[in-house]
Amino acid sequence: MAMTHHNAQDGSLELFERSWRTYRAVVDHDLMEHRSLTSTLGAVLGALVRPGAAAADLGCGDLALLAPLLRSLPLGRFEAVDAAAAVLPLAAQNLAAAAPGPVPYPCRWTHQDLLTWAQQPDAGGGFDLISCSYALHHLLDDDKQRVLAALAQRLNTNGVLLIADVFRQGGESLPSYLERYTERVQTGWQVLSADQRLQVVEHLTSSDLPAEGDDFVERARREGWTHRWIWRGSHQAEALLLLWPAGHGDPGAALQELDG
Ligand SMILES: C[S@@+](CC[C@H](N)C(=O)[O-])C[C@H]1O[C@@H](n2cnc3c(N)ncnc32)[C@H](O)[C@@H]1O
């Protein structure tokens, strides 16, 4: 059943509730460069995560690429959050199957809007790591900022936030961004069927509202975050941002070998 969410468009979850296989094909064919992103995430998490860390992933999807990475980390607990109910059993299966034996830490599978989750009081304790990949761009910029404000309250001291998402370039309007991404799908994603390409284009033109990268980090700064761009894809859209509360220790020191 569809749930209440803060996404700008009501139909934004349809692709994930009903046509998960199309998004799966996008990831399997590496059309959004998840492989390079995941490899960078592996290096970052390996350097930052300490034994017993509490981690949460917002807009987790089926965790297909993150699951092996999560199984390699010495976590104390893990919570996965998604507004599309259909993906949570897939995420649980993928985490279980990613390595031999039972998952060695308690997991919680939460069917909830990520802004609602971010704003709720911290019943089970704070988090050392919160990640969110390719979900925030469904929210209006003011709601993205509300997420940033609320997540600062959910982190433990020295906790970090990792946001992978699509971003507009400086000065790029939303229509220009959507036009160039549509062109990229229509001309470069031939490995998908024509029907799948159409589903993707319909989803992105109706539901995607990526922030301008510089505006997003400025809003993050206003909410008390310090940032570092960690990875950029080759299409001036996908990128990974590391954020930590200003005044906490700079985790960047542990990442010096990574390119900014
Ligand atoms: C493009 S998929 C990304 C999945 C996975 N994180 C990845 O990087 O491959 C976006 C996911 O975010 C979820 N999502 C979208 N809006 C959300 C919201 N407001 N709250 C929670 N989850 C949301 C969708 O249901 C979907 O599973």
The ligand as a MOL file (V3000), in Angstrom:
LIG
                    3D

  0  0  0     0  0            999 V3000
M  V30 BEGIN CTAB
M  V30 COUNTS 27 29 0 0 0
M  V30 BEGIN ATOM
M  V30 1 C 16.7010 5.2780 -6.8220 0
M  V30 2 S 16.2590 4.2200 -5.5090 0 CHG=1
M  V30 3 C 17.8290 4.0570 -4.6500 0
M  V30 4 C 17.9860 2.7530 -3.9520 0
M  V30 5 C 19.3490 2.5390 -3.3280 0
M  V30 6 N 19.5560 3.4580 -2.1970 0
M  V30 7 C 20.4480 2.7340 -4.3610 0
M  V30 8 O 21.2780 3.6280 -4.2010 0
M  V30 9 O 20.4790 1.9790 -5.3310 0 CHG=-1
M  V30 10 C 15.3910 5.3370 -4.4260 0
M  V30 11 C 14.8500 4.6300 -3.1990 0
M  V30 12 O 14.4240 5.6480 -2.2920 0
M  V30 13 C 13.1380 5.3230 -1.8190 0
M  V30 14 N 12.4730 6.5930 -1.4680 0
M  V30 15 C 12.0710 7.5800 -2.2920 0
M  V30 16 N 11.5180 8.5860 -1.5880 0
M  V30 17 C 11.5870 8.2120 -0.2750 0
M  V30 18 C 11.1870 8.8330 0.9420 0
M  V30 19 N 10.6050 10.0410 0.9710 0
M  V30 20 N 11.4110 8.1890 2.1040 0
M  V30 21 C 12.0170 6.9670 2.1120 0
M  V30 22 N 12.3950 6.3230 0.9910 0
M  V30 23 C 12.2020 6.9330 -0.2010 0
M  V30 24 C 12.4660 4.5950 -2.9840 0
M  V30 25 O 11.3830 3.8050 -2.5660 0
M  V30 26 C 13.6320 3.7650 -3.5080 0
M  V30 27 O 13.7440 2.5290 -2.8650 0
M  V30 END ATOM
M  V30 BEGIN BOND
M  V30 1 1 1 2
M  V30 2 1 2 3
M  V30 3 1 2 10
M  V30 4 1 3 4
M  V30 5 1 4 5
M  V30 6 1 5 6
M  V30 7 1 5 7
M  V30 8 2 7 8
M  V30 9 1 7 9
M  V30 10 1 10 11
M  V30 11 1 11 12
M  V30 12 1 11 26
M  V30 13 1 12 13
M  V30 14 1 13 14
M  V30 15 1 13 24
M  V30 16 1 14 15
M  V30 17 1 14 23
M  V30 18 2 15 16
M  V30 19 1 16 17
M  V30 20 1 17 18
M  V30 21 2 17 23
M  V30 22 1 18 19
M  V30 23 2 18 20
M  V30 24 1 20 21
M  V30 25 2 21 22
M  V30 26 1 22 23
M  V30 27 1 24 25
M  V30 28 1 24 26
M  V30 29 1 26 27
M  V30 END BOND
M  V30 END CTAB
M  END
